[in-house]
Amino acid sequence: MRSAPKGLRLHIGIFGRRNVGKSSLLNALTRQQVSIVSAVAGTTTDPVEKPMELLPLGPVLFIDTAGVDDTGALGEMRVQKTRAILDRTDLGLIVATGNAWGPFEEEIAAELKHLGTPVIAVFNKRDLEEPTEALRARLLGAQIPVVLTDAAHGGGIDALRAEFVSSAPEDFVNPPGILGDLVGPGEAVILVVPIDQEAPKGRLILPQVQTIRDLLDNDSWCVVVKERELREALDSLKKKPALVVTDSQAFLKVAGDTPDDIPMTSFSILFARYKGDLPEFVRGAMTIERLRPGDRVLIADACSHHPIGDDIARVKIPRWLTQYVGGKLAIVNTQGRDWPEDLQEYKLVIHCGACMWNRREVLSRVLKARQAGVPITNFGMSIAWSLGVFSRALAPFPEAMEIFSPTGTRPTG
């Protein structure tokens, strides 16, 4: 389980003021000296990550953060990094001592609740002072479980682990499938996997691997081909496949080679549902129809790979959008966790599939776009719309087709 991708791990963020014992708590939870522990306030500067397996939950990622009350210019930068962790936290621990639950703790709790993230209040150093019954009752009334610990001596750690199980988000305990509701046991799927400059040497990319595993888990089977071999693969099967899934960049050729009576979609659109918000991304893609030359569009790529000459985010999507809109757009590219503070200057945000991230971080970005009043979609959806195959690529998803109406638009598929 140590090799499980970060995107499949429950992200447990540890927040609190300086010197409340956050690092000691992480060390006690992992039974390892992961974070430096010191009596000096502010010892933890950058977030510290520790992956491990936590039964019965499975793979988790603990994230120890700097104190939210840090001061000075450097302190403010540390606090900003801490707050950035909120966006990818699936389960938040707010660590305090004694009765010191005040504005810092309330603000973090409110932000986590706003993101839909469950919160656990951890009162550490219980051997020195415990919270009052009134404070405990107030937190429990706010749907925040309370656990008392003495991390330096291992006290309360088992109770905290038990609370993880009770408080873990439902979509982690019972995660949605990628294809299980679309393809039945014994049915076949053809996966179209182009091998080009961006394909990693000697392996497949994570969405392709996860899709194959999901099919196997659901007792389905698949044929993996490059786009040039799709037609031959279709002809060789005695029974037509239940679905064809392609890399979005090969949409036009795959759509042309796949008979109309065989459903077709892309890995990116599958992950729009698996990692993001499919209805929101459908609505976002539909706004491409209203783009005009000169409009500002943000294209966000979560991966930190070095862009190649024909990069999907910097070259291909801008080219297809320009052709569709009929003029050059003002494209702004971001990579990794870079994200503009103000989204309101953009007409559209186009996000990658975020296969290496957890779903919470993607949904956090969707929420920020919604709050700014800016539509958001993902790579596959924008490509399908720009190339005129949107309705066909969306057809396997009835809930998405209820939102999309091709009447009066060009991409009727």
N, C-alpha and C positions, 0 to 999 in steps of 0.2 A: 504493500500500500504506500510505501514511501515514494514510489515513482508515479503515483496518481497525479495527473495534471492539476495545477492550482484551481482551474475552473470547475473541477469536480469536488473540491473540498469545501466543507463548511467553514466560512471565514468568521473567526471569533475575535473581535476587537476588544482590547483591554484599555479602558480610558479612565482618567482621574487626575487629580492634582499631583503635584510633585511630592515625592516622599511618602506616599500612602501605601507603598509596597506592591506596585504593579509588577515590577520585575521579579520580586520574590514570589509573587503569585504565579507568574509564568513558569519559573523554575520549579515550583512545587507541582504544578499541573503536569509538566513534562518529565519530572524527576531528573532533570538535567540542568546544568549551569548554562542556560541559554543567554540570559541577560546579565549584565554586570550589576551587582547589588552594592549600594554604598549608602552611608548615612548622609552624604552630600546631596542636597536637593538638585534635581535636574541632571542626574547621571545619564539617563537615557536621552539621546538626542534624536537620531533618526529612528523610524519604526523598525522593530526587530521582528522577523518572521520565523516561525518554527512549524514545519509540517510534521504531523504524526498521525497515528491511528488511535482513535479514541472509541473503544467499544462501549455500547453497541452501535454508536453513530457511524463509525467508519472513518474515512480520511478527513482530517480537519486541518486548518491553518490558523495558528494563534498569531496575533499581531500585537506586540507590546508597543505602546506609543509614549511620546514625551508628555510631560504634564501640561494640562490645558490652562494652567495658571502661570506658565513660564513668562518671564519678563525680558525687557530689553529688545534690541533689534534682532539678535540671533534667536531670542526666545520666541518672538512673534513668528519668525520663519518656521521654528519647530512646531508651533501651534498650528500653523497653516498645513504642515505636513500631517499632523495628527488629524485635523478636520477632514483632510482628503481621504483618510482611511474610512471615515463614516460611509462614504459612497459604496464601498465594497464589503461592508460588514453585514453578515447574515445574522449574527447574534452578538449583542453588545454587552460587555461587562463594565459597569461603572463602579470603580473602586473608591471607597471612602474609609475614614476612620472615625470612631466615636460617634458623635452627633454632627459631624462636619458635612452635612448635606445642604449645600446652599446654591447660589446662582450658577456656579460652574457646572455642578452636577445636574441641576434642573435644565440647563441649556442643552447639554449633551443628550440627556434623556428625551427632551422635546424634539431635537433634530433626528434622533434615531426613530422615534415614534412617527415623525412626519414621513420618514422613508419607509415606514411599515416594518421596521426591524424590531424584533423582540429584545427586551432589556432585562438584565438581572442586576440588582444592586448587591454589591459585595462589600461588607463592612469588615475590613481587615484589622489586624492587631487587636482582636477581641480580648486578648489576655490583659490589655491595658485599659480598654473602655469599650462598652457595648452601646449601640444606639438605644434610645428610649423606646418604650412600647408605643408611644404616640407616633414617633417617626416611622416605625415599622408598619403600624396600621395605616398611616397616610400613604406609604409607598404601595402596600398591598392593595389599597383602595384604588390606586392609579394603575393597577394591573402590572406592577413591577415586583417580581418575587425578591425576597431578601434572604441572603446567605451570609452567615458569620464565619470568618476564617482567621486563622493564625498561621499565615503562609510560611513564616520563618521556621515553624515547628511542625508543619504539615496538618495543622488542625483545620477541620471543616472542608478539606479538599474533596473527600469522597462525597459529601453532601452537595458540593458545587458541581461535581461531575454528574451527579444524578439530576441536578436542575438543568444541565445542558440538554439531557434527553427530553425532559418535560417541556422545555422552552424552544427547542429547535423548530425552525419553520417547517410547515407541512410539506412544502415543495422540495425540501431536502430529504425528509424522512421517506416520502413517497414521490420521488422525482417523476416528472412527465417523461414519456418516451419520445423518441425522435420520429419513428415510423410505425410504432406498434398499433396505432389506431387506424392506419392507412393501409397496411398490408397484413393479411391474415397468415396463420401458420400454413406452411407448405407452399405459399405463393412466392413468386420470383420477382426480383427487382434488378434492373440493369443500371449500374452506376457508371457514368461516363466521366473519366478522369484524364483530362489532357496532361501530357507530360511536356512542359515547356520550360522556359528559362526560370520561372518562378517556382516550379516544382522542386521541393527539397531533394537533394541527392540521396538516393538509396531508400527512400521511404515515402509514405503518403502523408498528407497533411491531416491534422487532428479531426476536422469534421468528417472526412472520408473514413477514417479509422473508427470513429464513434458510430457512424451510420452502419458500418459493417457489423460492429459488435451488437448494436441494437437489433438488427435483423436476426442475428444468431440467437440473441436472448429471446426473441419472439418466435423461434422455430421457423423462420422464413429463410430464404437463400438468395444469393445474388451472383450476378455475373459482372465482373469489372473489366471495362474496355476503354480504349482511347476513342476519341470522337470519330476517327476514320474507320474504326471497326464496328461501329454501332449497327449499321444496316446489316452487315453479315451476321452479327450476333442475333439480331431480331429474326432473321431468316432461318437461323439454325435451331431456334427453339420450337419445340412441338406445340407448346402452349404459350400464348402471348403473356408477357409479364404484367404484373399488377401495376407497375409504375416504372418510369424512367427518371433517374435523377442525374442531373448534369452539373458540372461547373458552370457558373453563370456566364463566363466568357465564351462558352461554346453554344450559347442559347440558339443562335440562328441555324447552325448546321444540325444540331440535335433536333430542333423543332421540325426542320425540313425532312429529316430521315425517320422521324417517329410517326407512325400512322395516327390519324386523328382519334381513333378509338382507344388509344393507349395513353393514359394520363402521364403528364410530364411536369416536372418542377426542377428546382435546383437545390444544391446543398445550402446555399445562402438563405433561401426562403424557408427551408426546413429549420434553420437556426434562428431565423427571425421569430419563429414560434417557440423554439426550444429555449433560447437564451434571452429573448426580448419580448416585445408586445406586438403580435402579428396585426391585430386591428389598427393599432396606432401607426404601424409602418405602412399599411395599405393606404390609410388616409394621407400619410406623408408623400407616398409615391404619386398619388393622384394630383398633388399640387404641382408636379413637374409641368403639367399642362398649362399652368399659369405663369411659368417662368418666362422672363423676357431678357434679351441681350443686356448685359451689364449688371444683372442681379447678382448679389453675393451669395455664394453657396459654400458651406463648410463641409469638407470631406474628412472624416475622422477615421484613422487607421490605428487600431489598438496594438498591432504588432510592432516590434522594434526592429524589423529586418531592414537591411539597406536597400533602398529602392533600385530597381533595375531600369534599363532604358525605356521599356514599354510597360511601366508599372501600372497596375490596375487603378490605384487611387489617384495617381498624378498624371496619367496619360490617357488610359482607355476610357474611364468614366467621363472625364472632362470632354474627350473627343465625341463620345456618343451623345452627351447632353448638348454640346454645341451644335451637332448636326440636327438634333431634334428641335431645339429652340430656334435655330436659324441664325445664330450669332454667338459671339464669345461671351461667356459668363465670367464673373469675377470669382475665381475659385481660390479658396483658402484651405490649405492642407494642415492637419495636425497629426501627430504620431504619438503612440504610447498613451500616457495619462495627461498630456497637455490638452487643455480645454479652455476656451475663452471664458472670461468672467461674465461678459455681456454677449448674449446670443441675439439680441434684438435687431442687430444690423443685418442678420442673415434671412434670406427668404426660405432656406431649406437646409437641414442637416442630413448628410448621408453618412451612415456609420457602417463599419465593417461588421462581419458576423460575430466578432469578439469571442472566437472559439477558445482562447486561452484565459478568458475572464470568467468569473462567476456571474450568474444571472443578475444578482443584486446590483452589481456595478453598471450593467447595461440599463436596468430599470431606473437607476438613479439618474442616468443621463437622459433617458426618456422623460422623466419627471421634470428635470431642469428645462428641457426644451418646451414641454407643455406649459410650464410656469411662465416662460418667456414669450409664449404665443407663437413659437416657431415650429413648423411641421418637421418631423423626423422620419426617416426611412433607412433602409440598409442597402448595401451594395447590390445584392441580387435583385431586389425590388426595383431599384432605379434603372438597372440594366434592362430588366424585362420590359419596363415601361418605355424606355428610350428605343428599344429594338422592336417594339410592337408585338410582343408575345406575352403581355401582362396577364390577360384573362386566361390564357391557356396555362401559364405557369401557376396561376392561382386556383385553377379549377379543382385540384384535389382537396381544397380547404373550404368547405361550405360556409364556415363562419366568416371567412374573409370575403367570399363572393357575395355575401349579403350586404357588405359595405360597398363593394365596387360595382358600379353600373357603367358598362361600356358605352351606353347610349351617348352619342354626340362626341365621343373621343376617338382618337386615332388608334390606340393600342387595343384592338378588339381581338387579336390573337388568331 
